């Protein structure tokens, strides 16, 4: 009799334990357990009903607890608790009941302590690793595009993934990017497009799915190429179309040939620009001829082309900084899309001034340098339908400087233009102020 009283005591703790463990599955188990405690069950062990089951009868095999929540508990089955209800097994009943009671108490205590620990301390989540921030990809097409990507990688631009595509296998082997796509391996056999845009286009079509696979998951894609050659002029529009089909915000940044390269190459470049403009949301054209405006007799060819690549680098950095670097005003990807989606011709400019902080003159001078980029083909903010402005400075950047820079930009654009401002801090820019401007929808 004492054994059965101890078993009854274990039963009385059941409802309290279920309250600690929680969960709909536990409440269902409580209902099942209550059903087992009905007189019909008690009669099976010789009470007033007097019905004794056969000695070899199998006990019920109903799950005691089934919980699929985050604690990951396995199903527990009370296989031996009822077995002892038959003759000759009362000691086994008491033993298993006590063990089961202690097990439930231990699990309840562990669950309570784990929940408290999780509430008290939540680990910091890396937004890039968690996929919170948008994925931005830069695709270099052809020789000029590959060189632009190499310069950006060498400048340690963060928050961006780089992809290089080319018909020339040797050029791909020299790329600093870990992600490369050889275009038209069967068509060109890795020997290039031979300055023929139709070959570059066909090669990109052959590798169309490989291009899309590299861009999957991207939210924004910059396609950079040099127009006038075979791969850049022919393949860049195909790469842009692949990004557009994936729903990416697509921005084209292309260069046009020097005058000394001849009329034929200039004609090929214009045809390529007309084709890629149909596949991108925004297109920025950088004439190589404008490099003479900033070059001198001592400027090397490599230095001059690096200055052209700086336009792409500054534009990409201004967009990523707005969304990833903490500051006074941070923007999200929806803001960037509202300015750049389906806007056609665009310009990018960056101005950086180093002088003592707290001076509004510093902000105005940086703005002047940004909106008057000599590399862009006489582009003006006048008539622009959208303008994205990023003002970056060190800890000494003041609110008045931000206001002065924003006011200077507003003076340059139409009153009905969609202007979006952002401001970011950079500890390494103490004493410096940088203003980046992206103007879209330029007539």
N, C-alpha and C positions, 0 to 999 in steps of 0.2 A: 504493500500500500504506500509506503514511504517513497518508493521509486516512482509510482504514478503521480504522487503529489509533486515531486520534483519536476516531472514532465509537464504537469499542468502549470507550474510556476514559469517554466520556459515559455509556454504558450502565452501566458499573460504579458510577457515582455514583447510579444510579436508586434502589436500595434504601435508601441512607442518606437521600436526599431525601424519600422516602416516609415514613420514620420521623419526620422533622421536620414534614412537612405533616400527618400523622395522618389518621384517618378510615377508615371501612369502605370508602368508595368508592375511596380511594387504594389500599387493599390489593387490591381487585378489579382495579384498573388494573394493579397490579404483576403479578398473575397473567396478565392478558392480554399484558402486555409480555414476560413469560417465555415465553409460547406463541409469540410472534413470533420469539423467539431460537432456536427449535428448528431442528434440521438441515434439516427440510423447507423452512424459509424460506431458510436459507443456501444450500441447493442451488439456489434460484431465481436466484442470481447467479453460477452457473457453478462451484460447488464439486464435491465428489466425486459428487454425484447427477447433475450435468450437465444439469439441466432449466432452461432459460431461458424465462421467460414472454414472451408477445408484447410488442413494444415499446409498444403502445397499451393494455396491460392496466391497469385501474384498481387502485390500491393499496387496502389495507383502510382502512375509515373507522370504526374502533372508538374510542369516546371514551377519551381518555387519563385524564382526571380528571373525576369528577362528584361535586361536594361541595355538599350542601344545608344545611350547618351555618350558624351565625351569622356566619361570615366573609363569606358571600355570594359565594363565588367562582363565576365563570361556568365553564361547561363549556369545557374546552380540548381541542382535537382535533389530533392530530399528522398533519396532512394532507400535509406536504411531507417529513417525515423518511424515509418509505419510498419516496417518489417517486424520490429520488436513488439508490436501489438499482439502478436500471436504467442501462443504458449511456448514457454521455454526460452524467450528472448527478452525478458523485461530488463535485464541488466544492460543489454545492448542498446535498448531504447534510451535509457537514462544517460548512458555514455555519449551517444551521438547527439542527443538533445543538448547536453551541456556544451559539447564541443561546438555545435552549431550556434548556440547562443553567444559564446565567447567570440566566435568568428564574426558574427554580425556586429557585435559591439566594437571590435577592432576595426572593421571596415568603415563603420560610421564615424569613428574618431579620426581615421585617416582621411576620409572625405572632407570632414569639417576643417582639419588643419590645412589640407591642400587648397581648399577654397579660400581660406583666410590668407594664405601665402600669396595666392594669385591676385587677390584684391589689394594686398598691401604693396606689392611690387610688380609692375608691368614692364617688361623689357622694351627698350627702344627699338623701333622698327625702321630699317633703312628704306626710305621711299623708293629708291631706284630698284633695290632688290625685291621689294614687295609689289612692284609694278604700278605704284601710285602715279609716278611721273610719266609723261608721254615718252615714247621711244622715237628718237630722231636719228635718221640715217642719212649719210652723205655718200653718194655714188659717183665715183669718178669714171668717166667714159673716155676711152682712147688715151693717147699719150698725154695731152694737156690736162685732161681730167685726173689721170693717175698722178701727175706731178703735183697738182693742186692738193690732192689727198695726202701725198707724202709730206708736203709742207705743213699741212694742218696737224698731222700726227706728230711731226717734229716740234710743233709749237705746244704740244701737250694739251690739246683741246679735250675737255672732259664732257661727259654726259651725252656723247654721240657715238654711233657705231659707223664704221667705215667699210665700204665695199668698192672694189676696183674691178672694172670690166674692160676687156680689150680683146682684139683679134690677134694681137701680137703676143705670143707665149713668152718671148724673151723679156718684153717689157713687164709682163706680169711677175716674172721671177725677181724683178728689182723692186717690187712694191713693198712698202712697209706695212701694208694692211694684211691681216691674217685671213681676210675673206676676199677671195678673188674668183671671178667667173671668166673662163675663156670662152669668148663668143665664136660660134661657128667653127668648132674644132674640125668637123667633117668637111665643111666648105672651104675654109682657108688653110687648114692643116697647121694653124698656129703661126702663119707667115704674114699676117696683117691683111688690110683691105686694099692696099695699093692705091690709096687716095681716091678710091671709087665709092661714093656714098651708097650706091645700090648694093655693093658687096657688103658694106658695113650693116646696112639694113637687113639684108638676108641672113647675115651671120647672127644678128640679134634675134631675129624671128626663130632661127634654129634653136637658140638657147633661151627662149622666152620663159619657159617654165622654171628653168634654173634661176633666172633673174627674179621671178616672183617668189620663189622659195627663200631667197636671201632677204627679201623685203617684207615677208609676212610678219605681222605683229607691229609694224612701224605705224606711227601716227603722222609723222611728217618726214618727207624725203626731199633732200636737195640733190639735184642732178646737175653735175658740172662737166663741161666739155669744151673743147676748142673747135669752133666751127671753121670749115674750109677743108678739112681732111676727110678721109673715107670713114673711119670708125666714129669720130665725133659727130659729123654731120648726119651719117646714116643711122647709127645705133642709138644715139642719145634720145631721139623721139620715141623709139621703141621702149627704152628703159623707162621713160616718163609715162608712157601708156601703161606699162606694167604696174607702176606705182599707183596710177589713177584707178585702174581696175580693182586694186586692193582697197580703195577708199582712202588713200593717204592724201594729206595736204601736200601738194607737189610744187616745188619751187625750182625753176631752172636758172642756172647761172652760167652763161656762156661768154666766150670771147670771140672777137672777129679778127681777121688777119691784118698784118701790117700792109701798108700801101705797096711796099716794095715786093710783096709776095705775088702781085699780079692781079689782073681783072678776073681771070677764071676762078681763082681761089676765092675771091670776094663774092662772085656769083654763087658758088657752091655754098658759101657761108650763109648768104641771104636765104637761099632755098631751105637750108637746114633750120634756120631761125623761124621761118614761116611754118615749117612742119612741127617743130617742138612747141611752138606757141599754142597749137591746138590741143596739146596734151597736158599742159601744166596750168596750175592756178595763177601763178605769178612768174614772170620772166624778167631777169636782169641781164642786160647786155653790156659787156665791157669791151670797148674797142682797144685793141692793142696799140693802135696808133697814138692813143692818148698818153701812153707811157712817156712819150717825148716831152709832155708838159711837166713832168716831175723828174725827168732824167737830166743829167749833165754829162760833160765829156768823160767823166770818170766812172759813170754808172755802168756796171757790167750787165750783160744780158740776163744772167741768173738773178741779179738783184732786181732788175726791171720786172721780170716775170713774177718774182716773189711779191712785189708790190701789187700786182694784179690779183694774185692769190689772196692777198690780205683782205680784199673786198669781201670775198667769200667767207674767209675766216671770221672777220668782224661781224658779218651778218648772222652767221650761225651762232657765234658766241653771244650776241645781243639777245637772240631768241632764247637760248638755253639759260642765260643768266636770269632772265625775267621770271623763269619758272622754277629755278633750282637754288638761286642764291638768296638768302634772307635779306630783307631790306625794309624801307619805309612802306613801299607799295609793291606787292607781288601780284603777278598776273597768272592766269591759268591758260591751258591750251585753247579753251573756247575763245578767249580774248584774241589770241594770235590768229586763230582760224577766221574770226570775224573780219580781221583786217586784210588777210592774205588770200582768202578763198575766192577764186574766180575773179581776180582783179586785173589780170593782164600785165601790162608793162609796169615795172617797178624800179626803184633805185634804193641802194643801201649806202650809208655813209657813217663814218665814225671819226670823232674828233676827241683828242686827249690833250689836256693842258696840265702842266705841272707848275704850281705856284702856291704860295701860302694860302691855307684854307680860310673860309669865311668871307671870301670876296666874290661878289656877284659877277665881277669882270671875268673871273675864271670860268664860270658857267656859260656866259655869253660867248666867249672865245671858243670854247669847246663846241658849242652849237653851230657857230659859223663854219668851223672846219668840217662838221658832219654834213651840213646841208649843201656845201659847195665842194663836192668831191670831184677833183679834176679828171679822175679816171672814167667817170661816167659821161656818156655822150650828151653833154649840155642838158642833163636832166634837171628838172626844177620841181619843187614841191607845189608850185601853183597848179591848181586843177586836180591834185591828188585826192582820191576819194577816201583813202585810209592811210593813217600814219601811226606807226608804232615807235615809241620813244623810250629808250632805256638810259637812265642816268645812274652811273656807277661811281662811287667814291669811297674814300677811306673813312675812318672814324671822325675825321674833321669836317666831313661834308655837312653843310647846314641846310635847314629847311628853306631859307631864303635863296640859296643857290639852286635848289630844285625848282623853286617857283620861277626864278629868273630864266632858267633853261626852258621850262615849259612855256613861258610867255614868249620867248624868242621863237620857238617853233610855231606857236599859234599865229605869229605875225607873218609867217611864210606861207601858210596854207589858207584855203578858202574857209569861210565861216561854217559851212555845212559839212566839212570833212569829219570823218570818224577818227578822232584822235584818242589813242590809248597810251597812258603814261605808266611807267614802272620805274622804281628806284631800288637799287641793290647796294649792299655794302661789300667791300673787299678789303680785308685787313692789310693786304700788301700795297694798297693804293694810297697810303698816307701822303698827303700833299698833292695828290693828283685827282683829277676829275675827268671822267670819260662820258661822252654823250654819243649814243648810237641811234640812228634814225633809219627806219624802213618805211618808205612811202610807196603806196600801191595805187593802181587805177590811174596812172599818169597818162594823160591824153597824148 
